[in-house]
């Protein structure tokens, strides 16, 4: 058994949006390398299956929690329950998010704007807020936040005004938090994936006359110079594990793009 097989032994990670996609891949990666994992997501069949899969790797290493990240009471309660079960928190992966409604600005309803902000931005704030006291008790910790190329390098996601606003906000939040928490040896980094094969498109609702605001763009050789197609959730999970580990102990306040150079082309 290599050291990497146990590099998270004795540590506990909270992962939001853990029932699928990047969250699930990160949960599997960390569990295989010794971590206990608190799976924060809406507790449905999908999330329960992830819990069972992780516990098949190592019995008792995972617990699913029924969490709406935009609900402060549910987030706080789940954090406290995770601490009670696993004894503390060392890693926080604030990953939950939705694409939400895509529409021209003048056609976007306030309630749809607010829903995207509540889940993506408020959810990140609440997850980090309630975890910080427990990370401080450990004397160190790693927080990783999932942003996006949209709203940070790419602004051609026509109709994605709410989503892109939240993703830009997460970058600023991460950098501010990195400075605030540095004296407590808590690191905060933000990752910006490009096109990744996940099921986030299920949370997309296209409305209004989007064709009226689209500027045609063509990439004859494809949109990702490094790849033939979208990246994978496992590739993002590898980055998350690096940022969660002691191997990145001198990295904080960093914004890391994982997109096969897609955002440089666009």
Order of alpha helices (4+ residues) and beta strands (2+ residues): beta-alpha-beta-alpha-beta-alpha-beta-beta-alpha-alpha-beta-alpha-beta-beta-alpha-beta-alpha
